[in-house]
Amino acid sequence: MTKTTEKQADFGFRRVPLADKQALVDEVFHSVARRYDLMNDLMSGGLHRAWKNDVVNAVNPPKSGRPFHLLDVAGGTGDIAFRVVDAGGAGTHVTVLDINGDMLSVGRERAEKRGLAHALTFIEGNAESLPLPDNSFDAYTIAFGIRNVPRIDAALAEAFRVLRPGGHFLCLEFSSVDVPGLDKIYDAYSFNIIPAIGRAVTGDAEAYRYLVESIRKFPNPQAFSAMIRKAGFGRVSYRQMTGGVVALHSGWRL
């Protein structure tokens, strides 16, 4: 019997062929795109808004009107992008890239309704192979998206490539709860309540079961920081929030 050498990847708690993971992730987000932002509010009790505001504060887009270009990856519905445009001056422009066309459709509709379409570009593309030139962005953000990328190291390398020298990499991602007692409450909530909310709001409990499982499989903050450094970034740091439920990771292209 021939032993298989096909590379494997985590899809929640399942192991799947690496080549299959992206399609499986895509199906999750096709299923929930129209209710994605509502679900973020319900799952986090609105806390995701404060976490994303911290990302925007770290981006710190200039208010002077000078050109400033942000790439927001896996941000199809525009949640981070709209905040950055609102916070910045007239020269602020955000390119929103997502691999999922349904998520991008939601973002485009929201941008038109908000009157922000002039400051945004929406692109369908893969974080592992960005269809964008070298040294072209002042900052790169990815919020709750990198754990869904099959090859995280490839996505980090691409982030480094498209940032200008002095560019800022920022990643908001779920982390490791570090408050005794909170971890058990968080696990019970995550594995029992979140899928039930997902079923009630989107009709898809399994999508949210995967998302909960994917959090547990993501590297801890120290390990992920090491991956960011390996990609070439300097001044790498992270800050955990809400008892370690999430962490904001930062690195600079020096």
Secondary structure, 3 states (H helix, E strand, C coil): CCCCCCCEEEECCEEEEHHHHHHHHHHHHHHHHHHHHHHHHHHHCCHHHHHHHHHHHHHCCCCCCCCEEEEEECCCCCHHHHHHHHHCCCCEEEEEEECCHHHHHHHHHHHHHHCCHHHEEEEECECCECCCCCCCEEEEEEECCHHHCCCHHHHHHHHHHHEEEEEEEEEEEECCCCCCCHHHHHHHHHHHHHHHHHHHHHCCHHHHHHHHHHHHHCCCHHHHHHHHHHCCCEEEEEEEEHHHCEEEEEEECC
